[in-house]
Amino acid sequence: MILRLDGQGWSLSSLEAGHCSAATKASVRCALEATTAFDSTQIAVSMLGDYVVLEGFVRCRGDDELAMDIAASIVGSAHVHNRLICRGFPRNPN
């Protein structure tokens, strides 16, 4: 859900602000594809009501948190469900 404030400080849901779930889903998907920090090709983005759901696989531990951060930057951290599975090892600190 993308929260917007109207001129009087009332919060508007993404639908009330003129955004549909398809636009929100596309925004998150594009943001994930644009990152060079990790491979997001095996992440599926879906919507469950006002929540973004991230499902699939990431290569390293920590990549799931990066994906969550990217989605949260668009819809807010309270509106992201993480169902990602880490296949590999912790990131190399180098």
N, C-alpha and C positions, 0 to 999 in steps of 0.2 A: 504494500500500500504506500502510495506517495502522499504524504501529508502536505497540504498547502494551507496557508492562512488567508482568509478573505480580509477585506479592509478593516473589519471590526475585531479581528483577532480570533475568529471562530476557525477551528480546524475543519478542513474538508477532506473527505476520503478521496482516493484516486479517481473513483467514478464520478463523484460530484465535481472534482476539479477538471473533468473532461478527459481523463485517462482511462483506458480500458485495460483489462488484464493482459490482452495481447501486446499492447504498447509497453507495459511494465515488463513483461516477459522478454520482449525483444530488446529492451534497454539493458536488462541484466545480461542476456546472452551476448550482446555486442560488447559490453564492458569486459566480460570474461574472455572473449575472443581477442580483445585488444591488448590484454596484458601479456607481457613477455616474461613475467616472473615464474610461470609454470605452464604446463600443458593442460588446457581446458577442453580438449577435443572429446573427452569421454564423460563430460558433465552434461546432464540433461537438466534443463530449467523448465519447471512447470508452475502453475498457479493453483492454489487451494484456497479459494475465497480471497482474502486480502493478503495471503501469505505466499512468498516465493519459496519453492521447494527445490533444493539442489540434490540431485541423485546421480549416482554413477561412481566413477573411480578417479582417484588422483594418484600420482606416482609416489610422492613423498609425504611423510607426516609433516604437517605445517601447511601444505598446499590447500588442505580443506579449510583451514583458518583464513588463508588468503582469499579463497573463493567466497567465504562467508563475509569477509570484510568488504569485498567488491559489491556483493549483493546488498549488504547493509548500507553502503554509501548511497544506494539508490532508493531503497524502501525503508530503511531503518532496521536496526538490529533486532528489534522485537518482532519483526515480520519476516524472518528468514528461518526456515527449517533446514537443517543439515542432515542429509542422508548419504553423505559421501563416504566411500570406503577407501582407506589408504592401502595401497598395494606394496609400498616399499619401505624404505628406511628413513630416519630423520635426515633433513637437509644437510648438505655439507656446509659448514660455517664459512668456508672460503668465499 
